[in-house]
Amino acid sequence: MKDIKKDVIEIINACEIAFLSTINLENFPETRVLSNWFNRNIDEKLDIYFASHIDSPKFEQTSKNGNASLYYFIDKSMKNMTLFGKVEVVNDKALKDRLWNDELLEYFPGGKEDTLYGVLKFVPTGYKYYDFETDILRVEDTIVPERQWFASHFKIQRCGYNFTPSRFSI
């Protein structure tokens, strides 16, 4: 477990952006880029937060279907990771105040009291990690032991991999 979290933390801390995919209201994946400001010094609790306007589509999408994934990529080392999990809307004002930083003023000119300032929490439950330099692929379900998911039919190739998930259960 410690090695898994170490890899996850290393990648999250190294990335300035993350790609969040949610399920839109037509049941299709929708991906967008988010700043990784809140997560640059993440610890083993893996509390992952993102600031966003509360009127953005992702707030409505995640209230209907919280299933989501986060993709991180380190271009210099070619390590990449997809986290699978759930997105929750943060309503705790004290937490939102603690996460606030003045770099957000560009997007929320009213500061932490701006009525559009919203925070999403991503709760990871599994991940897929790939290191192109070493050709290591790992698919794990042990970030959060309460959720189990199984993968089969993957093989590592020199310049990539084939991966077919077999079954998911939450």
Number of C-alpha atoms within 10 A of each C-alpha: 9 9 8 14 16 12 13 24 19 15 18 25 17 15 17 16 18 21 18 22 19 25 19 17 15 8 10 10 14 17 17 11 12 15 15 21 20 17 22 17 12 16 16 10 10 16 13 18 23 20 22 19 17 16 12 11 13 26 21 15 20 20 12 12 18 20 19 22 25 22 20 23 22 17 9 6 10 12 19 19 22 21 22 21 19 18 25 17 19 15 11 9 13 9 11 19 12 9 16 18 13 11 10 16 14 9 15 19 13 13 18 20 12 13 12 17 21 21 23 21 15 24 23 23 21 20 22 16 22 20 17 17 11 10 15 14 20 14 19 19 19 17 22 14 9 9 15 16 17 12 14 11 9 14 11 13 12 9 8 14 15 9 14 11 12 10 10 10 7 8
